[in-house]
Amino acid sequence: MPTEQPGIEPHPAMIIPFGLMLLAIALMPFVHRHWWEHNYPKVAACLGAITATYYIFFIHSGARILHVAHEYISFIALIGSLFVVSGGIHIRVKGEAKPWVNCVFLLIGAVLANFIGTTGASMLLIRPWIRMNKYRITAFHIVFFIFIVSNLGGCLTPIGDPPLFMGYLKGVPFWWMLQNAWAAWLIGMLALLGIFYALDRANFLRAPKEVRDREIPLETWNITGWRNVAFLVVILVAVFIKHPPGVSEALMFGAAIGSYFATPGQIHKANHFTFEPIREVAWLFVGIFLTMVPALDYLKVHAGELGLDSEMKFFWLTGLLSGALDNAPTYLTFLAAATGRHGLSLDNPADIQAYIAAHGHELIAISLGAVFFGAITYIGNGPNFMVKSIAEQAQVKVPSFFVYLFKYAVPILVPLFLLISILFFSRWRVF
C-alpha cells in the first residue's frame, strides 16, 4: 500500500460521518434489521460520499481519497480472493467436537494464521468450525474463533496481520515479531484457550448424552478442493509484490476467478458458498475506509499532543484506536509518532533499524496493541465481519455489535490486555 499522506488537518466536525457509520453498523440491525439489510449499501455510500466531497472540493486533497481508494482495492482484493479460494476447499467433519478437540482446532488455526494470514485462516476454518459444533454451537464459539484465529493468533509474522505487514514494508525484519513477541502470543493463547475450554466444557455437559459419547476418529476428517491450494499460494506471493502498482491486486482477483471456475459445484454447495458475506463486507468497508480518513488525519496531526512517552501508553492508545479504526493505518500513525519523537523517519529503513535497536520494546507495544485490539469490535480487523457474516448465513446466532463488545470483548479481552501490559510494558514487567 502507499504511504500515508502527511500534513492534512480536517475540521473536527468531519469525524461525525465516521461516528454515524459506526452507530449504524452497531444499532441498525437491532433497531430495524429488515430495512438495514436492504439499505446498508446506500448508507455506506452516502456517508463515504460526504467525506470524499469534503476532501476533493473543500480542502482540495483529492490525492488523499485516491490513496484511500487504492488501500480499499488492496483490502478487498485480499479479503475477497481469500474468501473465494477458501470457499473452494471443503473440510468435512463427522461427529461432534469435544472441548479439547475444539481447543486443538483453535490452536492450529492460530498457528496457521501466521502462514496464510488471519483472513486466510478464518475463511478456511470458519465453516468446518461451525460444522463440527453444529449440535451445540453458541455465540461464544463464534466470538472465540474471532478472538483467536481472526486476531491474536496472527501476531508472529508479517503475513499474519496487515499492521505487521506494513511494518515489514517499512524495514522491520520478517522474523522480528516471532523472536520478540512469542511470549505475549503464548500467554494470550493459553489464557483464551483456558477460558474457552471452561465455557465449552460447561456447554458440552449440557448436550444430550448421545452427543457427548460420540468419538471423533481421525478418519472422519476429509479435505477436498486441494487444487485451490495453488491459488492460495498465488495470493500469498501477490501480497509481497508491490511494483508495478496494480499487479498484486490483479493476481489476487485472477486467482479468485480461476478458483471459482475451477472448483466443482458440489464443493461450493457443500460449503453453502454464496457471495453475500463478501458483498456485505465490501459495501460496509467502503463507508468505513472513507469516513475514517478525517479521524486518522486528525490523529496524525495531533499525535504529539497525546503524551505518548511510555510503552504502556503506546500499547493502549494504539490498541483502543485500532479497535475503532482500521488497524493498519493506525499502526503506521503511531509508529510515525514513535520514530518522530526520537528524531527518526518512518520512511527511512536505516532509521527503522536504528529505532528497533534503541527502542524495540516500544515497537512491540505498538505492534501488539494494533493486532490484539483488532478483536475488540467487529470492525477492528477485516476477518471479524467476514466470520460474523458467514456464521449468520449458516443460521448461527451471532452477538450484535454491542453484545459482542460489552458481553464478550470487554470482560474477557480487557483484563487479558491489562495483564499483558503489566507483564511487558510496566515498571514491574517480567519480559
JOBELZI-V118743 format. One record per backbone hydrogen bond with DSSP energy under -1.0 kcal/mol. NH is the residue of the N-H (numbers start at 1). CO is the residue of the C=O. If there is no record, write none. Layout:
BEGIN
nh=[NH;NH]
co=[CO;CO]
END
This chain:
BEGIN
nh=[14;15;16;19;20;21;22;23;24;25;26;27;28;30;31;32;36;37;38;39;40;43;44;45;46;47;48;49;50;51;52;53;54;55;56;57;58;59;61;64;66;67;68;69;70;71;72;73;74;75;76;77;78;79;80;81;82;83;84;85;86;87;88;89;90;92;97;102;103;104;105;106;107;108;109;110;111;112;113;114;115;116;117;118;121;122;123;124;125;126;129;130;131;132;134;136;137;143;144;145;146;147;148;149;150;152;153;154;155;165;166;167;168;169;170;171;172;176;179;180;181;185;186;187;188;189;190;191;192;193;194;195;196;197;198;199;200;201;202;203;204;205;207;212;213;220;221;222;224;228;229;232;233;234;235;236;237;238;239;240;241;247;250;251;252;253;254;255;256;257;258;259;260;261;262;263;267;268;269;270;271;272;273;279;280;281;282;283;284;285;287;288;289;290;291;292;293;296;297;298;299;300;301;302;305;306;309;314;315;316;317;318;319;320;321;322;323;325;330;331;332;333;334;335;336;337;338;339;340;341;342;343;344;348;352;353;354;355;356;357;358;359;360;363;364;365;366;367;368;369;370;371;372;373;375;376;380;384;386;387;388;389;390;391;392;393;394;395;396;404;405;406;407;409;410;412;413;414;417;418;419;420;421;422;423;424;425;429;430;431]
co=[11;12;13;15;16;17;18;19;20;21;22;23;24;27;27;28;32;33;34;35;36;39;40;41;42;43;44;45;46;47;48;49;50;51;52;53;54;54;55;61;62;63;64;65;66;67;68;69;70;71;72;73;74;75;76;77;78;79;80;81;82;83;85;86;224;222;132;98;99;100;101;102;103;104;105;106;107;108;109;111;112;112;113;160;117;118;119;120;121;122;125;126;127;128;131;133;133;139;140;141;142;143;144;145;145;147;148;151;152;161;162;163;164;165;166;168;167;173;175;176;177;181;182;183;184;185;186;187;188;189;190;191;192;193;194;195;196;197;198;199;200;201;204;208;209;217;218;92;90;225;226;228;229;230;231;232;233;234;235;237;238;244;246;247;248;249;250;251;252;253;254;255;256;257;258;259;264;264;265;266;267;269;268;275;276;277;278;279;280;281;283;284;285;286;287;288;290;292;293;294;295;296;297;298;302;303;307;310;311;312;313;314;315;316;317;318;319;321;326;327;328;329;330;331;332;333;334;335;336;337;339;340;339;345;348;349;350;351;352;353;354;355;356;359;360;361;362;363;364;365;366;367;368;369;372;373;377;381;382;383;384;385;386;387;388;389;390;392;391;400;401;402;403;404;405;408;409;409;413;414;415;416;417;418;419;420;421;426;423;423]
END
